[in-house]
Structures are given as C-alpha cells and as structure tokens.
Amino acid sequence: MKKLPVFTLGVEEEYQIIDPVTRDLRSHLSKIVDGAKVILNEQVKAEMHQSVVEVGTNICNSVTDAKNEIRFLRSKIVELADKQDLIVGGAGTHPFSKWQDQPITDDPRYHDIVNELQDAARSNLIFGMHCHVGIENREIGLQLMNQATYFLPHIFALSTNSPFWEGRQTGYKSFRTKVFDKFPRTGLPEYFDSVGSYENYLETLVKTNCIDNPKKIWWDLRLHPFYNTIEFRICDMCLTVDETICIVAIIQGIVAKLYKLNMNNTSFNIYRLALIKENKFRAARYGIDNNMIDFGLQKEVETKMLILELLDFIDDVVDELGSREDINYVHEILKNGTGADKQLVVFEETGDLCRVVDFITGEFTKGL
C-alpha cells in the first residue's frame, strides 16, 4: 500500500498578556516580543492590540514535533512575561477587558487596517489558533480545502473557548467568531473549481484595490496565497497544549484522509456553504453540546456523536501519522467539556470573572 506523504504542520497561537493584579489585559509595550525575538527570531510577533502576542512553530514533520514546539513557545513567553511582572492566558476572548481601553500596536500595517475598518478593527480583541497543513500540489490542496470545509464546524466546536465578552456572559460558547464576523472576507471559504480561478479571484481583489495583498482573505480555511499549505483559521485559542495539539492532530488527520480518498479516485461530498453555516452557528452557540446536522442523513445528530464519527472517518490514517495518542485526548474534551464549558463552570461556582481569568492563566501552563 502506498505510503502517505509527510503532511507538515505549522501552528500559530495568540496569547493574552494579563496584569496579575487587575486580571485585565495589559500592553506589554513590545518588550515581550522584542525579548522573544532574541531567542525565537521570527517565531513571535506583535498583533494589532498591544496586549496580544502571536507565536508560530517552525515547520513540523509530525504532531509530536508540533507539541514540543508549542510547549517551548508557551514556556518562553511565560518566562518573558514574568520578567515584566505580567502573566499569560489562552482563550478566544478575555472575560471582561474592553477593547476601547486597549492600545493599537504602532505599525503601518495595523494603522492601515484600522483606517479602513474603523471600529470593526479596533474592537477585534480576539485570540485564535491557526493550523497550516503542507500540501505541495496546490490543485490537490484546493480540492482538499473544498472538501474539508464540511468538517470546520466539528473542529470549531471542540475549540470553543470564548463565552464572555466585555464582562457579559454572551450565551455563546464562542463569541470570538461573532466579533470577527464584522470583518470583510471572513467566514467559510468560497468554493473554487481550480487554482486558476482562485488566483484570478485574488488578483481581481488586489487589482481593484479591495485588498493590498492576498493575506487579507481571512476565511476560516484558505489555500495560503504564499505557502504550499491549507490553513485552518476557525479555532478559538485553546486553554492547554493538549487541547491545541489534539485539534491539530484531528486537522492533519482530516487532510490526510481526504488526500487518501483523492489518490484512490474518490472524494468526499461537497456541501453547500449555506448548509455548513447552519452547523457553524450551532458550534458557536452550543460548542459540543446540543446537535448539529448530518447532511448525508438530513437529520439532527448529537454533536458529540458526529465528532466520534469523524474519529472513525480518519481512523485508518492516524497510526501512519503517529498521532493516535494525541487524537485520543478528544475523549477528555467530550467528557469534561471545552474551554468555554470550563470557564462557565468557574463562573457559576464563583460569580467572579477574575477567578475565570485565574483559571485561564493557570490552564495555560498545564503540561509545560
């Protein structure tokens, strides 16, 4: 049997920099980023708001490599933050910080975005996890992107970790996506029948001054305009390393399984975006609780059952990828809840959003 190619991985996480006394987000005045660049070079960068730090792994050949890198990156940022008397947390939104109080990073790129998008940009105080999966052949990459879109709500449901916004319990397990929806060119990706038509779309937007570069396509999943990867962008920032790596392993498994089907001249069904949007809403609202829709059966099914079916779907590739142990962590998430569920339990028990922040920062270092 023909071996699968190496589906390389790159993982990006966006961290909250927090004042240990007030528990509010705090500007690190680029000191953490500048300090990290000495050790991590281009693996760390400032984000639009000064209280956010983004890190990215090197290109990893396995889930194990990615896990080791994420542990290292989290550890280094915690160490550098501690030197500034700051702490670090991982969640899709901060429980009570107000975006109006958070300064914008002094960088021409961010000034341009704010100038164009105004309060939609200023209020975009959110934190995500992105996962790149390497695909050398861009035509195959585009086909896999079209097919993998169906699974985005399943992945997203597992990552939900933003139930609070500006001191309010929102009723959503992921309010981060509701905040990001205000940006243009977000949400589920369009269907394209070829790389040529995709690149023509990008060229048209640049030529007509809609965007100045193709990275301003901020879809939940995109064929990366500059790298030979497909990039999954739908996930909330996760509490722990184990949660991040579990979801990364599932993403890699989906891509590998769809690739395997493609090589066997079969493919997964392409469903209408209007249908997949229904499941994305349910994932944002309920996380792994409640139901999503099985469009093959055309009926509601418990979300947890659909996630177990997804595990069955990718089961024949995970051993070759060496990721079974990390994928099995999903059973812990299904049993104990997502980050959002855990945040809500802390709030229900204490009624105190500062205790929720303490929980978020405590979980961030678990397993390092």
MARDRENGU-358003 format. One record per residue (C-alpha): residue in three letters; y, x, z. Coordinates in steps of 0.25 Angstrom, whole numbers, padded with zeros to 4 digits, always signed. Each point is the difference from the previous one (the first is absolute). Layout:
% residues N
ALAYXZ;...
END
This chain:
% residues 368
MET+0000+0000+0000;LYS+0014+0005-0004;LYS+0008+0005+0012;LEU+0013-0006+0003;PRO+0012+0009-0002;VAL+0008+0005+0012;PHE+0010-0011+0003;THR+0011+0009+0006;LEU+0009-0006+0011;GLY+0014+0001+0004;VAL+0005-0008+0012;GLU+0015-0003+0004;GLU+0004-0005+0014;GLU+0014-0005+0005;TYR+0002+0003+0015;GLN+0010-0006+0010;ILE+0008+0009+0008;ILE+0003-0006+0013;ASP+0009+0002+0012;PRO-0010+0001+0012;VAL+0010-0006+0010;THR+0005-0012-0008;ARG-0012-0001-0009;ASP+0010-0003-0012;LEU-0001+0008-0013;ARG+0008+0012+0000;SER+0006+0009-0010;HIS-0006+0014+0000;LEU+0012+0006-0008;SER-0010+0006-0009;LYS-0004+0010+0011;ILE-0015-0004-0001;VAL+0000+0000-0015;ASP+0007+0014+0000;GLY-0009+0005+0010;ALA-0013-0005-0006;LYS+0004+0006-0014;VAL-0002+0014+0006;ILE-0014-0004+0003;LEU-0004-0011-0010;ASN+0009+0004-0012;GLU+0001-0013-0009;GLN-0010-0008+0008;VAL+0011-0006+0008;LYS+0013-0007-0004;ALA+0012-0008+0005;GLU+0000-0015-0003;MET+0011-0009-0003;HIS+0003-0003+0015;GLN+0001+0012+0009;SER-0010-0006+0010;VAL-0011+0001-0010;VAL-0008+0013-0004;GLU-0010-0001-0011;VAL-0012+0010-0001;GLY-0010+0002-0011;THR-0013+0007-0001;ASN-0004+0011-0010;ILE-0009-0004-0011;CYS-0013-0003+0008;ASN-0014+0000-0006;SER-0006-0009+0010;VAL+0003-0010+0011;THR-0004+0010+0010;ASP+0011+0010-0006;ALA+0010-0011+0001;LYS-0004-0004+0014;ASN+0002+0015+0005;GLU+0014+0001-0008;ILE+0005-0013+0006;ARG-0004+0004+0014;PHE+0007+0013-0002;LEU+0013-0006-0005;ARG+0000-0010+0011;SER-0001+0011+0010;LYS+0011+0008-0006;ILE+0010-0011-0001;VAL-0003-0004+0015;GLU+0002+0015+0004;LEU+0013+0001-0007;ALA+0005-0014+0005;ASP-0003+0005+0014;LYS+0009+0012-0002;GLN+0011-0010-0003;ASP-0004-0009+0012;LEU-0005-0011-0009;ILE-0013-0007-0002;VAL-0008-0005-0013;GLY-0006-0013-0003;GLY-0008-0007-0011;ALA+0003-0014-0004;GLY+0005-0008-0012;THR+0013-0004+0007;HIS+0006+0004+0013;PRO-0001-0012+0010;PHE+0014-0001+0003;SER+0009+0010-0007;LYS+0011-0006-0008;TRP+0003+0006-0014;GLN+0015-0001+0002;ASP-0001+0011+0011;GLN-0008+0010-0009;PRO+0008+0010-0008;ILE-0004+0003-0014;THR-0004+0014-0004;ASP+0011+0008-0007;ASP-0007+0002-0013;PRO+0005-0004-0014;ARG-0013-0007-0003;TYR+0002-0009+0012;HIS+0014-0002-0003;ASP-0003-0005-0014;ILE-0010-0010+0005;VAL+0009-0005+0011;ASN+0011-0001-0010;GLU-0009-0008-0010;LEU-0008-0009+0010;GLN+0010-0001+0012;ASP-0005-0007+0012;ALA-0014-0002-0006;ALA-0001+0016+0000;ARG+0008+0001+0014;SER-0010-0010+0006;ASN-0012+0007-0005;LEU-0004+0006+0013;ILE-0015+0000-0002;PHE-0012+0009+0000;GLY-0012+0001-0009;MET-0012+0008-0004;HIS-0003+0004-0014;CYS-0013+0005-0006;HIS-0001+0007-0013;VAL-0014+0001-0007;GLY-0001+0010-0011;ILE-0004-0005-0014;GLU+0001+0011-0011;ASN-0001-0010-0011;ARG+0013-0009+0000;GLU-0006-0011-0009;ILE-0012-0001+0010;GLY+0010+0000+0011;LEU+0008-0011-0005;GLN-0013-0009-0002;LEU-0004+0003+0014;MET+0014-0004+0005;ASN-0001-0013-0007;GLN-0014-0003+0007;ALA+0003+0006+0013;THR+0012-0010+0002;TYR-0010-0011+0004;PHE-0003+0008+0013;LEU+0014+0003+0004;PRO+0001-0011+0010;HIS-0013+0004+0006;ILE+0005+0014+0003;PHE+0013-0005+0004;ALA-0006-0010+0010;LEU-0007+0012+0007;SER+0013+0008+0001;THR+0009-0011+0006;ASN+0009+0006+0011;SER+0014-0006+0000;PRO+0000-0014+0007;PHE+0014+0003+0006;TRP+0014+0001-0006;GLU+0013+0002+0007;GLY-0006-0005+0013;ARG-0006-0012-0005;GLN-0015-0004-0002;THR+0000-0003-0014;GLY-0013-0008-0001;TYR-0005+0010-0011;LYS-0010+0011+0002;SER+0008+0008-0010;PHE+0015-0003-0001;ARG+0002+0013-0006;THR-0004-0006-0014;LYS+0010-0011+0002;VAL+0011+0010+0002;PHE-0004+0008-0012;ASP+0000-0012-0009;LYS+0015+0000-0001;PHE-0001+0013-0008;PRO-0002-0002-0016;ARG-0013+0005-0006;THR-0008-0002+0012;GLY-0013-0008+0003;LEU-0013-0001-0008;PRO+0000+0008-0013;GLU+0001-0005-0014;TYR-0012+0000-0009;PHE+0001+0010-0011;ASP-0010+0001-0012;SER+0002+0015-0002;VAL+0007+0012+0005;GLY+0009-0001-0013;SER+0005-0014+0004;TYR+0002+0005+0015;GLU+0008+0012-0004;ASN+0008-0008-0010;TYR+0004-0010+0011;LEU+0005+0012+0009;GLU+0007+0006-0012;THR+0007-0013-0002;LEU+0005-0001+0014;VAL+0005+0014+0000;LYS+0007-0002-0014;THR+0007-0012+0005;ASN+0005+0006+0013;CYS-0009-0010+0008;ILE-0005+0013+0007;ASP+0003+0015-0001;ASN-0014+0004+0002;PRO-0014-0007-0001;LYS-0003+0003+0015;LYS+0009-0012+0003;ILE-0011-0009-0004;TRP-0004-0004+0015;TRP-0012-0008-0003;ASP-0012-0002+0010;LEU-0008+0008-0010;ARG+0004+0009-0011;LEU-0005+0010-0010;HIS+0009+0011+0005;PRO+0010+0004-0011;PHE-0001+0015+0002;TYR-0013+0003+0006;ASN-0014-0004-0004;THR-0002-0009+0011;ILE+0000-0015+0003;GLU+0008-0002+0013;PHE-0003-0011+0010;ARG+0013-0004+0007;ILE-0003-0013+0006;CYS-0004+0004+0014;ASP+0008+0000+0013;MET+0001+0013+0008;CYS-0013+0000+0009;LEU+0000+0003+0015;THR-0011+0010+0000;VAL-0006+0011-0009;ASP-0014-0007+0000;GLU+0007-0013-0006;THR+0007+0008-0011;ILE-0012+0007-0004;CYS-0009-0012+0000;ILE+0009-0007-0009;VAL+0002+0013-0009;ALA-0015+0001-0001;ILE-0001-0015-0004;ILE+0010+0002-0011;GLN-0007+0012-0005;GLY-0013-0008+0000;ILE+0006-0011-0008;VAL+0005+0009-0010;ALA-0013+0008-0001;LYS-0008-0013-0001;LEU+0009-0006-0011;TYR-0001+0013-0008;LYS-0015+0000+0001;LEU+0000-0014-0006;ASN+0009+0004-0011;MET-0009+0012-0003;ASN-0011-0010-0001;ASN+0008-0008-0010;THR+0002-0012+0010;SER+0013-0003+0008;PHE+0005-0008+0011;ASN+0007-0013-0003;ILE+0015+0000-0002;TYR+0006-0012+0007;ARG+0014-0006-0002;LEU+0011+0006+0009;ALA+0004-0014+0004;LEU-0014-0002+0007;ILE+0000+0014+0006;LYS+0014-0003+0006;GLU-0006-0011+0008;ASN-0010+0010+0007;LYS+0011+0010+0002;PHE+0009-0011+0007;ARG-0012-0003+0009;ALA-0003+0014+0003;ALA+0015+0002+0004;ARG+0000-0013+0008;TYR-0014+0001+0007;GLY-0005+0014-0001;ILE-0015+0000+0001;ASP+0000-0014+0007;ASN-0001-0013-0008;ASN-0005-0001-0014;MET+0003+0006-0014;ILE-0004-0006-0013;ASP-0013+0005-0008;PHE+0005-0003-0014;GLY-0014+0002-0005;LEU-0005-0011+0008;GLN+0013-0007+0000;LYS+0000-0003+0015;GLU+0005+0005+0013;VAL-0008+0010+0008;GLU+0003+0007+0013;THR+0008+0012-0003;LYS-0010+0009+0009;MET-0012-0005-0009;LEU+0008+0004-0012;ILE+0002+0014+0006;LEU-0015+0001+0003;GLU-0003-0004-0015;LEU+0010+0011-0004;LEU-0008+0010+0008;ASP-0013-0005-0007;PHE+0007+0002-0013;ILE+0004+0014+0002;ASP-0013+0004+0008;ASP-0007+0007-0012;VAL+0011+0011-0001;VAL+0004+0003+0014;ASP-0011+0010+0003;GLU+0003+0008-0012;LEU+0014+0000+0004;GLY-0004+0004+0014;SER+0009-0011+0007;ARG-0010-0009+0006;GLU+0003+0003+0015;ASP+0015-0002-0003;ILE-0002-0013-0007;ASN-0009-0005+0011;TYR+0012+0000+0009;VAL+0004-0013-0007;HIS-0010-0007+0010;GLU+0009+0005+0011;ILE+0012-0006-0007;LEU-0007-0013-0002;LYS-0005-0001+0014;ASN+0013+0005+0007;GLY+0011-0004-0009;THR+0010+0007-0009;GLY+0012+0007+0005;ALA+0008-0013+0000;ASP-0010-0007+0008;LYS+0000+0011+0011;GLN+0015+0000+0000;LEU+0000-0015+0002;VAL-0010+0001+0012;VAL+0009+0010+0007;PHE+0012-0009-0002;GLU-0008-0012+0005;GLU-0004+0007+0012;THR+0013+0006+0004;GLY+0011-0008-0007;ASP+0007+0014-0002;LEU+0003+0006-0014;CYS+0002+0014+0007;ARG-0015-0001+0004;VAL-0003-0003-0014;VAL+0007+0013-0004;ASP-0007+0008+0010;PHE-0013-0005-0005;ILE+0004+0004-0015;THR+0004+0014+0005;GLY-0013+0001+0008;GLU-0009-0004-0011;PHE+0007+0009-0010;THR-0006+0013+0007;LYS-0014-0006+0002;GLY-0011+0009-0006;LEU+0009+0012-0003;
END
